[in-house]
Amino acid sequence: MPAPTGGRLLAATARRVRPRLVLLTTALTVNSGTGVAMPVLLAACGDAVLRDEALRGPVTALVAVLVAGALAEAAALRLSVSTAAVGTAWLRMSSVRRLLALGPGSPYSVGESVTHVVQSAPQAASLPGEAAEAAVSALGSLAALVALWVVDWRAGLAFTVLSPLTAVVARRFIADAGEAEARYLDARTRMAGLLVTALSGARTIRAAGTLVVETERVVTPLGELSAAGHAIWRTQRQVVWKIGVLVALTHIAVLTTAGLDVAAGRISPGELLAVTGYLALATRLLDQIDIALNLAYSRAGASRLSAILDEPVIEGGPRRSPPLDGAVSLRDVTVHRSGERVLDRLDLEIPHGVSVALVGATGSGKSLLAALLGRLAEPDEGVIQVGGVPVAELELGTLRQTVSYAFERPVLAGRTLREAILFGRPDLPGSAAEDAARAAQADPFVRRMPGGYDTPVRLAPMSGGQLQRIGIARALARPALVYVLDDATSGVDSVTETQIGDAVTGRLGDRTRLVITHRATTAARCDLVAWLHAGRIRALAPHSDLCDDPDYAAVFARTAAVVAGPGTGASPAPADAPTAPSDEEQRCPADC
């Protein structure tokens, strides 16, 4: 089903709040109707007083109209708030779903995404209610204009002749204000994105002494933000006084005409009172700057949300049954990034139950290749299969049960550490988290936390290596056919990494494992090594068979140089921080 975008987005929002919108429109209509009825009732009361006639009937009707109008106005206020709230919740949920579905391929930064969800959604959600209010108000004004013509056609003619000038000015204002608001939202969104990026790297900024430079970078859009804000105020300043003058002139002309009609005996004093009331109601059609501005803002917010919901997402296939085994096959796979061919007609066959180390120079596309298995990225060409089934044919829920990931920098979701480990599998018992944590060598430090496995994630400070172990535990807790460890042990020391490797092998010995690594010792423990070079698999063989190739050994040597960095005066690394590979890790083991 296509995402509701553009005009369809607003129509879908209106359908979502339809019951409340119908009640709101009804309450607004009743309130507007009482407003139209009131001048004629006031005129009847006034004429009754002047003619010394009975007041009971007109006064009773006037009181009833006043009470009905007050009740309708109170109901409309409540319904307006609830309609906007329900629409906002739905738009936010739809936007969050789409942003999460876009995943790592999202063109929106964190700051942009947050701004859209927090600010653009309520702006767009207010549009159905604002439109209903504007429509009912316009109909009420037209009804008042008709009544004005009925009471005194000369006064009605004067209003009709002068009002188009005000309408033209108001229409121009709506267009200019909407354009300025769109520029304002764009600048604010980019500024929020820059701020989120800077806050995520606050420690690096402080350590590098670049606070002033980063501050200037974050506030770069401030000039555009200020210019757009001033444009909005400038438009209001230029238009409001013009509308005010035109409305005042219209009032003078209409009331002068009605006054002359009273003097000539063409209308009664009570009817003059009705003309005054209907003039005020009819003028609302012209003097709706606030409503017009809100509509412009709402359309700007809806336009930005439409852009998000227009972004294509990966759709799952029809197959709900998992493959029979975890054999992995990539055939003629090509992927482009930023105009460069990262993977070039790559072929790779991994038998079921085999552990394969994926090695290659930094930037060679190892993580990209691994992402293809779970459709975290899509190939431009080629076919990826698991168990002989193209992953594109698997329903996304089935695919997530087929391929499980552990990443280099995992982000923990869930309220507690236990929930973070079992994230996405609430059906598993709590003991499954402890079992997986023991295999990932995370159980000892988790039990030292204040609440153990029930420690809130936000109150569980962890080093990079500890965080990685929780990420590995999360992957191990999910029963799957294929496990991808994307440099998931880069932050732990060699001893712990060996323990994790042994535990993973014992736990997943009958499962297919793809291990992205920069360490020769890790590659040596795997059944096979897939050596990625120039966008293709240069070799698929045991580590021991590749050791004599100087180009292969150079892959680990270059990685060691990058990790170790220049110079010899480095400070000791904190516990569990990524460390430079030892001599054994930098070269192939002597017994290979």
WOBELSUL-V666135 format. One record per residue. N is the residue number from 1. RES is the residue in one small letter. SS is DSSP state (H for helix, E for strand, - for the rest). OMEGA is omega in degrees with one decimal (* if undefined). NEAR is the number of other ideal C-beta (glycine too) atoms within 8 Angstrom. Layout:
N/RES/SS/OMEGA/NEAR
N/RES/SS/OMEGA/NEAR
//
This chain:
1/m/-/-177.6/2
2/p/-/179.4/4
3/a/-/177.7/8
4/p/-/-176.2/10
5/t/-/178.8/9
6/g/-/178.3/7
7/g/H/179.6/5
8/r/H/177.4/8
9/l/H/-180.0/14
10/l/H/178.2/12
11/a/H/178.8/9
12/a/H/177.6/9
13/t/H/178.6/16
14/a/H/178.3/10
15/r/H/-179.4/7
16/r/H/-177.5/9
17/v/-/-172.0/13
18/r/H/-178.6/8
19/p/H/179.4/6
20/r/H/-178.8/11
21/l/H/177.4/13
22/v/H/179.1/8
23/l/H/178.6/10
24/l/H/179.6/14
25/t/H/178.1/11
26/t/H/180.0/8
27/a/H/178.2/13
28/l/H/-179.5/14
29/t/H/177.9/10
30/v/H/-180.0/11
31/n/H/179.0/12
32/s/H/178.7/13
33/g/H/177.0/9
34/t/H/177.5/13
35/g/H/179.2/11
36/v/H/-178.0/13
37/a/H/-171.5/9
38/m/H/-178.7/13
39/p/H/-179.1/16
40/v/H/176.5/10
41/l/H/175.6/12
42/l/H/178.2/13
43/a/H/179.0/15
44/a/H/178.2/11
45/c/H/-179.9/13
46/g/H/-179.9/11
47/d/H/178.7/13
48/a/H/178.3/12
49/v/H/-178.2/8
50/l/H/-176.8/9
51/r/H/-179.5/6
52/d/-/178.4/5
53/e/-/-179.6/6
54/a/-/-177.3/5
55/l/-/-171.1/9
56/r/H/-177.9/6
57/g/H/179.6/7
58/p/H/-179.0/11
59/v/H/178.2/9
60/t/H/178.9/8
61/a/H/-179.6/10
62/l/H/179.1/12
63/v/H/179.3/8
64/a/H/178.8/8
65/v/H/179.1/12
66/l/H/179.9/10
67/v/H/179.7/8
68/a/H/179.0/10
69/g/H/180.0/13
70/a/H/178.9/8
71/l/H/180.0/8
72/a/H/179.7/13
73/e/H/177.9/10
74/a/H/179.0/8
75/a/H/-179.6/10
76/a/H/179.3/12
77/l/H/-180.0/8
78/r/H/-178.4/8
79/l/H/178.4/12
80/s/H/179.8/11
81/v/H/-177.3/8
82/s/H/178.1/9
83/t/H/178.6/14
84/a/H/-179.1/12
85/a/H/179.9/9
86/v/H/178.3/12
87/g/H/178.7/16
88/t/H/180.0/12
89/a/H/-178.8/8
90/w/H/179.7/12
91/l/H/178.1/13
92/r/H/179.5/10
93/m/H/179.3/8
94/s/H/-179.0/11
95/s/H/179.4/15
96/v/H/178.5/9
97/r/H/-178.1/8
98/r/H/-179.9/13
99/l/H/178.2/13
100/l/H/178.6/7
101/a/H/177.1/8
102/l/H/175.6/11
103/g/H/-177.2/8
104/p/H/179.0/6
105/g/H/-177.8/7
106/s/-/177.0/9
107/p/-/-176.3/5
108/y/-/176.0/9
109/s/-/179.2/8
110/v/H/-179.3/9
111/g/H/178.4/15
112/e/H/-178.6/12
113/s/H/-179.6/11
114/v/H/-179.8/10
115/t/H/179.5/14
116/h/H/-176.1/16
117/v/H/-174.2/12
118/v/H/-171.6/7
119/q/H/-176.1/11
120/s/H/-178.0/15
121/a/H/179.2/15
122/p/H/176.6/10
123/q/H/-179.3/13
124/a/H/-176.5/16
125/a/H/-179.4/15
126/s/H/-174.0/13
127/l/H/178.7/15
128/p/H/179.1/14
129/g/H/178.1/13
130/e/H/-180.0/12
131/a/H/177.6/9
132/a/H/179.0/12
133/e/H/179.7/11
134/a/H/-178.3/12
135/a/H/180.0/9
136/v/H/178.5/12
137/s/H/179.2/14
138/a/H/178.2/9
139/l/H/177.2/10
140/g/H/177.8/14
141/s/H/177.3/13
142/l/H/176.9/10
143/a/H/177.8/11
144/a/H/178.2/15
145/l/H/176.4/14
146/v/H/178.9/8
147/a/H/177.9/13
148/l/H/177.1/16
149/w/H/-179.2/10
150/v/H/-178.1/7
151/v/H/-178.1/14
152/d/-/-173.7/14
153/w/H/178.8/7
154/r/H/176.7/10
155/a/H/176.6/16
156/g/H/178.5/13
157/l/H/178.8/10
158/a/H/178.3/12
159/f/H/-177.1/15
160/t/H/-179.1/8
161/v/H/-174.0/7
162/l/H/-172.2/12
163/s/H/-179.2/12
164/p/H/178.5/7
165/l/H/178.5/8
166/t/H/-179.8/14
167/a/H/179.6/10
168/v/H/179.3/8
169/v/H/-179.4/12
170/a/H/-179.6/14
171/r/H/178.5/8
172/r/H/178.8/9
173/f/H/-179.0/14
174/i/H/-178.5/12
175/a/H/-178.2/8
176/d/H/-179.4/11
177/a/H/179.2/14
178/g/H/178.9/12
179/e/H/179.4/8
180/a/H/178.8/12
181/e/H/177.7/13
182/a/H/177.4/11
183/r/H/179.8/12
184/y/H/179.1/12
185/l/H/-179.8/14
186/d/H/179.9/9
187/a/H/-179.9/13
188/r/H/179.4/12
189/t/H/-179.8/13
190/r/H/178.2/11
191/m/H/176.9/15
192/a/H/177.9/12
193/g/H/178.4/13
194/l/H/-179.6/13
195/l/H/179.5/10
196/v/H/178.5/12
197/t/H/-179.6/11
198/a/H/-179.6/12
199/l/H/179.0/7
200/s/H/178.3/7
201/g/-/-175.0/8
202/a/H/-178.6/8
203/r/H/178.2/6
204/t/H/179.8/7
205/i/H/179.3/11
206/r/H/-178.4/8
207/a/H/-178.4/6
208/a/H/179.7/6
209/g/-/-176.4/5
210/t/-/-176.5/7
211/l/H/-177.2/8
212/v/H/-178.8/6
213/v/H/-178.4/7
214/e/H/176.6/10
215/t/H/179.0/8
216/e/H/179.7/8
217/r/H/-179.0/9
218/v/H/-176.0/10
219/v/H/178.3/8
220/t/H/179.8/9
221/p/H/-175.0/11
222/l/H/178.8/9
223/g/H/178.3/7
224/e/H/178.6/10
225/l/H/179.1/12
226/s/H/-179.0/8
227/a/H/179.5/9
228/a/H/177.9/13
229/g/H/178.1/9
230/h/H/178.3/8
231/a/H/177.8/11
232/i/H/-179.4/12
233/w/H/179.5/8
234/r/H/177.8/8
235/t/H/178.0/12
236/q/H/-178.2/12
237/r/H/-177.6/8
238/q/H/-173.0/8
239/v/H/-172.4/14
240/v/H/-177.7/9
241/w/H/178.0/8
242/k/H/178.9/9
243/i/H/178.4/15
244/g/H/179.6/8
245/v/H/-178.7/8
246/l/H/178.2/13
247/v/H/179.1/12
248/a/H/178.9/8
249/l/H/178.2/9
250/t/H/178.4/15
251/h/H/-179.1/10
252/i/H/-177.8/8
253/a/H/-177.9/11
254/v/H/-177.8/14
255/l/H/175.8/12
256/t/H/178.6/8
257/t/H/-179.7/13
258/a/H/178.4/15
259/g/H/177.8/9
260/l/H/179.1/8
261/d/H/176.2/13
262/v/H/-179.2/13
263/a/H/-179.1/6
264/a/-/179.0/6
265/g/-/-178.9/4
266/r/-/174.8/7
267/i/-/-179.3/10
268/s/-/174.7/9
269/p/H/176.6/9
270/g/H/178.1/13
271/e/H/173.5/13
272/l/H/175.7/13
273/l/H/178.0/12
274/a/H/177.3/14
275/v/H/179.5/17
276/t/H/179.8/11
277/g/H/-179.6/13
278/y/H/176.2/15
279/l/H/178.8/14
280/a/H/179.5/8
281/l/H/-179.4/14
282/a/H/-178.7/14
283/t/H/178.9/12
284/r/-/178.7/11
285/l/-/-178.0/13
286/l/-/-172.3/13
287/d/-/-178.9/9
288/q/-/-177.2/11
289/i/H/-178.2/12
290/d/H/179.4/6
291/i/H/179.6/11
292/a/H/-179.9/13
293/l/H/178.6/11
294/n/H/177.3/10
295/l/H/178.6/13
296/a/H/178.7/12
297/y/H/-179.3/11
298/s/H/179.0/13
299/r/H/177.6/10
300/a/H/177.5/13
301/g/H/179.1/16
302/a/H/179.2/14
303/s/H/-178.9/9
304/r/H/176.9/13
305/l/H/178.3/15
306/s/H/179.1/11
307/a/H/178.6/8
308/i/H/-175.5/12
309/l/H/174.9/13
310/d/H/-178.1/9
311/e/-/-179.6/10
312/p/-/177.5/3
313/v/-/178.4/7
314/i/-/179.0/8
315/e/-/178.4/4
316/g/-/178.7/9
317/g/-/-176.4/9
318/p/-/-172.1/5
319/r/E/-179.7/9
320/r/-/179.1/6
321/s/-/-178.6/4
322/p/-/175.0/9
323/p/-/-178.1/11
324/l/-/179.2/5
325/d/-/-175.2/8
326/g/-/175.6/14
327/a/-/-176.3/13
328/v/E/179.4/14
329/s/E/172.2/12
330/l/E/-174.8/14
331/r/E/174.8/8
332/d/E/-175.4/9
333/v/E/177.7/17
334/t/E/178.4/13
335/v/E/176.0/13
336/h/E/173.5/9
337/r/E/178.6/7
338/s/-/177.3/4
339/g/-/-179.9/4
340/e/E/177.5/6
341/r/E/-177.1/8
342/v/E/174.5/10
343/l/E/-170.0/13
344/d/E/177.7/9
345/r/E/-173.8/10
346/l/E/174.9/14
347/d/E/178.9/10
348/l/E/177.6/12
349/e/E/179.2/9
350/i/E/179.5/12
351/p/-/178.9/7
352/h/-/174.8/9
353/g/-/-177.8/9
354/v/-/173.4/10
355/s/E/-177.2/11
356/v/E/174.0/15
357/a/E/177.5/15
358/l/E/-176.7/14
359/v/E/-179.8/14
360/g/-/-179.5/10
361/a/-/176.5/8
362/t/-/-179.1/6
363/g/-/-177.2/4
364/s/-/177.4/9
365/g/-/-178.3/12
366/k/H/-178.9/12
367/s/H/178.2/9
368/l/H/178.2/12
369/l/H/-179.3/14
370/a/H/-179.0/13
371/a/H/-178.9/10
372/l/H/-175.9/16
373/l/H/-179.6/13
374/g/-/-179.9/12
375/r/-/169.2/11
376/l/-/171.5/8
377/a/-/-177.5/10
378/e/-/177.5/7
379/p/-/172.3/11
380/d/-/177.3/7
381/e/E/174.3/7
382/g/E/-176.0/12
383/v/E/175.1/9
384/i/E/-178.1/14
385/q/E/169.3/13
386/v/E/-178.1/17
387/g/-/179.8/13
388/g/-/-179.2/8
389/v/E/175.5/10
390/p/E/-177.7/9
391/v/H/179.0/15
392/a/H/179.9/7
393/e/H/-177.3/8
394/l/E/170.8/16
395/e/-/-170.5/10
396/l/H/177.2/9
397/g/H/177.3/8
398/t/H/179.2/13
399/l/H/179.6/13
400/r/H/175.7/11
401/q/H/-179.2/9
402/t/H/-177.6/16
403/v/E/180.0/14
404/s/E/-174.6/11
405/y/E/164.8/11
406/a/E/-171.9/15
407/f/-/179.9/9
408/e/-/-179.9/9
409/r/-/-176.4/7
410/p/-/173.2/12
411/v/-/-175.0/4
412/l/-/175.3/11
413/a/-/-175.9/5
414/g/-/-177.3/12
415/r/-/-178.2/5
416/t/E/178.0/12
417/l/H/178.7/17
418/r/H/178.9/11
419/e/H/179.2/10
420/a/H/179.4/13
421/i/H/-178.7/15
422/l/-/-176.2/15
423/f/-/-179.1/10
424/g/-/178.7/6
425/r/-/-180.0/9
426/p/-/179.7/5
427/d/-/-177.9/3
428/l/-/178.2/8
429/p/-/-179.2/4
430/g/H/-179.9/8
431/s/H/179.3/6
432/a/H/177.9/11
433/a/H/-179.8/15
434/e/H/179.2/10
435/d/H/179.7/9
436/a/H/180.0/13
437/a/H/177.2/15
438/r/H/179.0/10
439/a/H/-179.4/14
440/a/-/179.7/13
441/q/-/179.1/12
442/a/-/-174.4/13
443/d/H/-177.4/9
444/p/H/-176.4/7
445/f/H/176.1/10
446/v/H/-179.1/13
447/r/H/177.2/8
448/r/-/177.8/5
449/m/-/-177.7/11
450/p/-/-179.8/5
451/g/-/-177.9/9
452/g/H/-178.9/9
453/y/H/179.1/15
454/d/H/175.9/7
455/t/-/175.7/13
456/p/E/-177.8/8
457/v/H/-177.3/12
458/r/H/179.2/4
459/l/H/-177.7/8
460/a/-/178.6/9
461/p/-/-177.2/3
462/m/-/174.1/8
463/s/-/179.7/10
464/g/H/-179.9/11
465/g/H/177.7/14
466/q/H/177.9/11
467/l/H/178.3/13
468/q/H/-179.8/17
469/r/H/174.5/16
470/i/H/177.4/18
471/g/H/177.1/13
472/i/H/177.8/17
473/a/H/178.8/15
474/r/H/178.6/15
475/a/H/-177.3/14
476/l/H/-178.9/15
477/a/-/-177.5/13
478/r/-/176.9/11
479/p/-/-178.1/3
480/a/-/176.4/11
481/l/-/-178.0/13
482/v/E/177.6/15
483/y/E/179.4/16
484/v/E/176.4/15
485/l/E/-173.8/14
486/d/E/-178.7/12
487/d/-/-169.6/11
488/a/-/178.2/13
489/t/-/-177.1/14
490/s/-/-176.3/9
491/g/-/-179.9/12
492/v/-/179.4/12
493/d/-/-173.7/8
494/s/H/-178.2/10
495/v/H/179.6/6
496/t/H/179.9/13
497/e/H/177.2/13
498/t/H/179.3/10
499/q/H/178.2/9
500/i/H/179.9/15
501/g/H/179.1/11
502/d/H/-179.2/8
503/a/H/179.5/12
504/v/H/179.8/14
505/t/H/179.2/10
506/g/H/-176.6/8
507/r/H/-173.5/8
508/l/-/-176.4/10
509/g/-/-179.1/7
510/d/-/179.5/4
511/r/-/177.1/11
512/t/E/-178.9/16
513/r/E/174.4/14
514/l/E/-173.2/14
515/v/E/174.2/11
516/i/E/-174.3/13
517/t/-/173.1/11
518/h/-/-175.8/9
519/r/-/179.3/11
520/a/H/-179.2/14
521/t/H/177.4/12
522/t/H/178.0/13
523/a/H/-178.3/12
524/a/H/-178.5/11
525/r/H/-179.8/10
526/c/-/-179.8/13
527/d/-/-178.2/6
528/l/E/173.9/12
529/v/E/172.1/15
530/a/E/-174.7/13
531/w/E/-177.1/13
532/l/E/-178.1/14
533/h/E/177.2/11
534/a/-/175.1/5
535/g/-/-179.8/12
536/r/E/174.4/11
537/i/E/-178.7/11
538/r/E/178.6/7
539/a/E/172.5/10
540/l/E/-173.3/10
541/a/E/174.3/8
542/p/-/-180.0/8
543/h/H/-177.6/14
544/s/H/-180.0/8
545/d/H/-176.5/6
546/l/H/-172.6/13
547/c/-/-176.2/11
548/d/-/179.1/4
549/d/-/-177.1/8
550/p/H/178.4/6
551/d/H/178.3/7
552/y/H/177.7/11
553/a/H/-178.2/11
554/a/H/177.8/8
555/v/H/-179.4/12
556/f/H/178.7/16
557/a/H/179.3/10
558/r/H/178.2/10
559/t/H/179.1/12
560/a/H/-179.8/12
561/a/H/179.4/7
562/v/H/-177.8/8
563/v/H/-176.6/11
564/a/H/179.0/7
565/g/-/-179.4/6
566/p/-/174.9/2
567/g/-/-178.3/5
568/t/-/-175.7/3
569/g/-/-178.3/3
570/a/-/177.6/8
571/s/-/178.7/3
572/p/-/179.7/4
573/a/-/175.8/7
574/p/-/179.3/6
575/a/-/178.0/5
576/d/-/177.3/11
577/a/-/177.7/10
578/p/-/-178.8/8
579/t/-/176.6/7
580/a/-/-179.8/6
581/p/-/176.7/14
582/s/-/178.7/7
583/d/H/-179.2/5
584/e/H/-178.3/9
585/e/H/-177.5/12
586/q/H/-179.6/10
587/r/-/175.9/10
588/c/-/177.8/13
589/p/-/-174.3/10
590/a/-/-176.0/4
591/d/-/-178.8/3
592/c/-/*/8
//
